[in-house]
Structure formats: C-alpha cells, structure tokens
Amino acid sequence: MADLRTDLGKIVLKNPVMTASGTFGYGREYHEFFDIARLGAVVVKGIRMEPADGNPTPRMAEVASGMLNAIGLQGPGVEHFLHDEPYLPFLRTTGATVIVNIWGKSIDEYAEVAAALEAGAQGDIAALEINISCPNVKAGGVAFGTDPKLAAAVISRVRAATTLPLITKLSPNVTDIAEFARVAEASGSDMISLINTITGMAIDIETRRPKIANMTGGLSGPAVKPVAVRMVYQAARAVNIPVIGMGGIMTGEDAVEFLLAGASAIAVGTANFVDPLASIKVLDGINDYLDRHNIASVSEIVGAIQL
C-alpha cells in the first residue's frame, strides 16, 4: 500500500482527494454512502456573512460531456454554518478534515467572513478557500478573480484577518493563469486551487429560451478537463506554493493526470452528481495506479510529467 499522505505546506492531508466546493453540500448526504472522513478533506459550499438564496431556477442543465450550473452561491451564512446541526456541528462528529470556501460582495466582507469563521470554529476548520472565481454571482466572485489588482486586494485583506491556511480558488476565465497564480502567492495565499467553471450557455431550441434562468452558467465535467490540466500545469510551474487541481475528474486515472501536471492534491466535483461514491472511487484509483507502478508515495508523481 502506497503512502498517500499529502503535504500542502500549512496542512497535511491523509490523502490527496478533496471535494470541490459546491458539489458536496456539507457532507451529510454523502456520509450516508461512505465515511467522509476517509477523504483528504471535505470542502463545503461557499459561505458569506449572511444567508444567500442563490439564483432563480432552473439552475442546472446537462450538456455534452458535462453540465452547466448557476446556483449562485446559495448558503446558510456564517452563524448558521457555525452553530446549526446540519453544518459544522455535523461535520465535527464525522472527524472529517474541513475546508470552508468563502466569498463576499465586497473586500471587507471576505475579511469579515474569514475572521468570524476562525473565531467561531474552535479549531475545527483546517483551511479557508477564497472564492474569487464564481461566474454566477453579480457581485464578488469572478469580478475579483479576473482583475489582478482586485485579486491581490482580496487575498491580502483575508490574509490579514485570519491565521488559518489560505487557498485561493482561481478562475479559468482569464488569459494568463500563471499571472494570477503569482498574484495569489505574492498576496499571502498558502495554496491555490483551480480550475473553477468556465462560463457557458445552452439554449432549448424548442422554447428558444436559455436552459438556465441566469442565461449563462459555469461549465464543468469531463468537457473542461484538458483546459484544467493545462492550467494546473502552467500554474504549478509559476509558483512555489502547493496547487490543488480540479476540473472534470471522474476516475483515478484522471486524478493522476492532474498530479503529474503538478497538482499536490485534487478535488472531485461534477462526478459526485453522477455517482455519490465517486470521490472514494477516485481515491482507490490513485492507490491502484501507485501499486501497479510500484510507487511508494503519491508525492513521487507530483509534477513528474516527462517532457
């Protein structure tokens, strides 16, 4: 059995498999299928200071080799997340490593959320993931992730507001992903994660209306994997901090591709909607690959692409 321990600098995970924020809820439903503490980390849906209703329905549409979503970062808000049983109190009982994705409609709110979560979590949050890349909200989200100066301002403010390890989730909707990776590192982020969804659109030709009420949404699933692998490779070569790769990972073989490209850990997203056991199957697939190639530790294949 290979050593799956994953060193992300400020945190060490038992294995490299995480869940992508927005695809795993807060873990409760999936815990009915498997022990979610088996994963490297559970990354929960985005949290801001106040509850958020998200976008009007329909908010999801299946497309070729993936899906579009425009959920709009629906969430319970900081106080409900910290104190209500379906959220952090439940996760605490599972023993899972918890990472919280955070967002805000202003730079001040990002910092306020980070400070409130650290103060209220009693040590039960391993890291924060700064979402500056959601394409489905009108304020915040990708507005910060496609402007280097705004990205730097958000990350710097959050860094000043908390001692928790920080992951910055980058947007693929930019021309130079390496630039934004370097901005995140220089602004105090301990890690980066990528990619978030790619902005897309689908039309029902019978009704002649967009398939989702928001008109555009985020494309995810196997269709985006080659773009994601390319961006992870470019980002990993641009920075010295750990990279968490995601985007269309359906199998252990998909995950290994990201690891070879330079990701130290990976996150499973859309696959969770297809198969609630997807994350565990990906973990088993990574382990099978390492055993098949007589590799002692998963760290040996990080960035091991042969050029």
C-alpha positions in Angstrom: 0.0 0.0 0.0 1.5 3.3 -1.1 1.9 6.3 1.3 -1.0 8.7 0.3 -0.1 11.4 2.8 -0.2 14.8 1.1 1.8 17.7 2.3 0.2 21.1 1.4 2.7 23.1 3.4 0.5 24.6 6.1 -1.6 21.4 6.3 -1.0 17.7 5.8 -3.9 15.5 4.5 -4.2 11.8 4.9 -4.6 11.5 1.1 -4.8 13.9 -1.9 -8.5 13.6 -2.6 -10.8 16.5 -1.7 -14.3 17.5 -2.8 -14.9 20.6 -4.9 -16.9 23.3 -3.2 -20.5 23.4 -4.3 -20.7 19.8 -5.4 -20.7 18.0 -2.0 -23.0 20.2 0.1 -21.9 20.0 3.7 -21.2 16.3 3.5 -24.3 14.9 5.3 -26.0 13.2 2.3 -22.7 11.6 1.1 -21.9 10.4 4.6 -24.9 8.1 4.2 -22.9 6.3 1.4 -19.4 6.3 2.9 -17.4 7.7 5.8 -16.4 11.1 4.5 -13.5 11.2 7.0 -11.8 8.8 4.6 -11.2 11.7 2.2 -8.3 14.1 2.4 -10.7 17.0 3.0 -14.3 18.0 2.6 -14.6 21.4 1.0 -18.0 22.8 1.8 -20.3 25.1 -0.2 -19.4 28.8 -0.2 -20.1 30.8 3.0 -20.6 34.6 3.2 -21.7 36.6 6.3 -25.4 36.4 5.7 -27.6 33.6 4.2 -27.7 33.7 0.4 -30.7 32.4 -1.6 -28.8 31.9 -4.9 -30.2 32.3 -8.4 -33.7 31.6 -9.6 -34.5 28.2 -11.1 -33.8 26.3 -13.3 -30.2 26.5 -12.2 -28.6 23.4 -13.8 -28.6 21.8 -17.2 -26.9 18.8 -18.6 -24.8 19.4 -21.7 -22.5 17.2 -23.8 -19.7 15.8 -21.5 -20.7 18.0 -18.6 -23.1 20.3 -17.0 -23.9 24.0 -16.7 -24.8 25.4 -13.3 -25.8 28.8 -12.0 -26.6 28.1 -8.4 -25.4 31.5 -7.3 -23.5 30.5 -4.1 -26.6 29.7 -2.1 -25.6 29.2 1.5 -26.6 29.5 5.2 -24.3 32.3 6.3 -21.6 32.2 8.9 -23.7 32.0 12.1 -25.9 29.2 10.8 -22.9 27.3 9.4 -21.0 27.5 12.7 -23.9 26.6 15.1 -26.7 24.7 13.3 -26.5 21.0 13.3 -26.6 20.3 9.5 -23.4 22.2 9.0 -20.2 22.4 11.1 -21.6 20.7 14.2 -22.4 17.7 12.0 -19.0 17.7 10.3 -17.4 17.8 13.7 -19.0 14.5 14.6 -17.6 12.8 11.5 -13.9 13.6 12.1 -13.5 14.8 8.5 -10.9 17.5 7.7 -13.0 20.5 6.8 -12.1 23.3 4.4 -14.5 26.2 4.1 -15.0 28.1 0.8 -15.7 31.8 1.5 -17.0 34.7 -0.6 -18.3 38.2 -0.2 -19.9 41.0 -2.1 -17.1 43.3 -1.0 -13.4 43.0 0.0 -14.4 43.9 3.6 -16.9 41.1 3.7 -14.3 38.5 2.6 -12.2 39.5 5.5 -15.1 39.6 7.9 -16.1 36.1 7.0 -12.6 34.8 7.5 -12.2 36.3 10.9 -15.7 35.1 12.0 -15.0 31.6 10.9 -11.7 31.3 12.7 -13.1 32.8 15.9 -16.2 30.6 15.9 -14.9 27.3 14.6 -13.0 26.3 17.7 -10.2 24.7 15.7 -12.5 22.6 13.5 -11.6 24.3 10.2 -8.3 23.2 8.6 -8.2 26.0 6.0 -10.2 28.6 4.1 -10.6 28.6 0.3 -11.1 32.1 -1.1 -13.6 32.0 -3.9 -12.7 34.8 -6.3 -13.8 32.8 -9.3 -17.5 32.0 -9.3 -19.0 33.2 -12.6 -22.6 33.1 -11.4 -23.0 36.0 -8.9 -23.3 39.6 -9.9 -21.2 41.0 -7.0 -18.0 39.4 -5.8 -16.9 36.1 -7.2 -15.3 36.3 -10.7 -15.3 40.1 -10.5 -12.4 39.8 -8.2 -10.8 36.8 -9.9 -10.3 38.4 -13.3 -8.6 41.6 -12.2 -5.1 41.1 -10.7 -5.3 44.2 -8.5 -8.6 43.2 -7.1 -7.5 39.7 -6.6 -4.4 40.9 -4.7 -6.6 43.2 -2.5 -9.0 40.4 -1.5 -6.3 37.9 -0.7 -4.2 40.4 1.3 -7.2 41.5 3.3 -8.2 37.9 4.1 -4.6 37.1 5.0 -4.6 40.0 7.5 -7.9 38.8 9.0 -7.0 35.2 9.8 -4.2 32.9 10.8 -5.8 29.9 9.0 -4.1 28.5 6.0 -5.5 30.1 2.8 -6.3 28.5 -0.6 -7.2 30.9 -3.4 -9.5 29.4 -6.0 -8.6 30.8 -9.4 -10.8 31.5 -12.4 -10.1 29.9 -15.8 -11.8 32.8 -17.4 -8.5 34.7 -17.8 -5.9 35.0 -20.5 -2.8 34.2 -18.3 -3.4 31.8 -15.4 0.2 32.0 -14.4 -0.1 35.7 -13.7 -3.0 35.1 -11.2 -1.2 32.2 -9.6 1.8 34.5 -8.9 -0.5 37.3 -7.6 -2.1 34.8 -5.2 1.3 33.7 -3.9 2.6 37.2 -3.5 -0.5 38.3 -1.7 -0.2 35.7 1.0 -2.1 32.7 -0.2 -0.6 29.4 1.1 -2.1 27.4 -1.8 -4.0 27.8 -5.0 -6.8 25.7 -6.4 -8.0 25.6 -10.0 -10.0 25.5 -12.1 -13.4 26.8 -11.3 -16.0 26.5 -14.0 -15.8 28.0 -17.5 -18.6 30.4 -18.4 -21.0 28.8 -20.9 -24.6 28.9 -22.2 -27.2 26.4 -23.6 -30.4 27.1 -25.4 -33.6 25.0 -25.6 -34.3 25.1 -29.3 -38.0 24.2 -28.9 -38.8 27.0 -26.4 -35.9 29.2 -27.8 -35.1 30.1 -24.2 -31.8 29.6 -22.2 -31.8 26.3 -20.4 -31.0 28.1 -17.1 -32.7 31.2 -15.7 -29.4 33.0 -15.3 -28.8 32.7 -19.0 -25.1 31.8 -18.6 -23.6 29.4 -16.1 -20.5 27.5 -15.2 -19.4 24.6 -17.4 -17.9 21.7 -15.5 -17.4 18.0 -16.0 -15.2 16.0 -18.5 -15.5 18.7 -21.2 -13.3 21.0 -19.2 -10.6 18.5 -18.2 -8.0 19.3 -20.9 -8.3 23.0 -20.1 -7.9 22.3 -16.4 -4.9 20.1 -16.8 -3.2 22.7 -19.0 -3.9 25.5 -16.4 -2.8 23.4 -13.5 0.5 22.7 -15.3 1.1 26.3 -16.1 0.2 27.5 -12.5 2.3 24.8 -10.9 5.3 26.0 -12.9 4.7 29.6 -11.9 4.6 29.3 -8.1 6.3 27.7 -5.2 3.1 27.0 -3.2 1.1 23.8 -3.5 -1.5 23.5 -6.2 -4.9 21.7 -5.9 -6.2 20.6 -9.3 -9.8 20.1 -10.4 -12.0 20.1 -13.4 -13.6 17.0 -14.9 -12.0 14.4 -12.7 -14.2 11.3 -13.0 -11.7 8.5 -12.3 -8.4 7.7 -10.5 -6.7 8.0 -13.9 -8.0 11.5 -14.4 -6.7 12.4 -10.9 -3.2 11.0 -11.7 -3.1 13.2 -14.8 -3.5 16.3 -12.6 -0.9 15.1 -10.2 1.6 14.5 -13.0 0.9 18.0 -14.2 1.9 19.5 -10.9 -1.0 19.3 -8.5 -0.2 18.1 -5.0 -3.9 17.3 -4.3 -7.1 17.1 -6.4 -10.7 17.8 -5.9 -13.7 15.8 -7.3 -16.7 17.9 -8.3 -19.3 17.1 -11.0 -18.6 13.4 -10.7 -20.3 13.5 -7.3 -23.6 14.2 -9.0 -23.2 11.2 -11.2 -22.1 8.8 -8.5 -22.1 9.6 -4.8 -19.2 7.2 -4.3 -17.1 9.0 -7.0 -14.6 10.5 -4.6 -13.8 7.2 -2.9 -13.5 5.5 -6.3 -11.0 8.2 -7.4 -9.0 7.6 -4.2 -9.0 3.9 -4.8 -8.0 4.5 -8.4 -5.0 6.6 -7.4 -3.9 3.9 -5.0 -4.2 1.2 -7.6 -2.1 3.3 -10.0 0.7 3.7 -7.4 0.6 0.0 -6.6 0.6 -1.0 -10.3 3.7 1.1 -10.9 5.4 0.1 -7.6 5.5 3.8 -6.4 5.9 4.1 -2.7 4.4 7.5 -2.2 1.9 9.7 -4.0 4.3 12.6 -3.6 6.7 10.9 -6.1 4.3 11.6 -9.0 3.5 15.2 -8.3 4.9 17.2 -11.2 6.5 14.1 -12.7 5.4 14.7 -16.2 8.1 13.7 -18.7 8.9 16.5 -21.1 
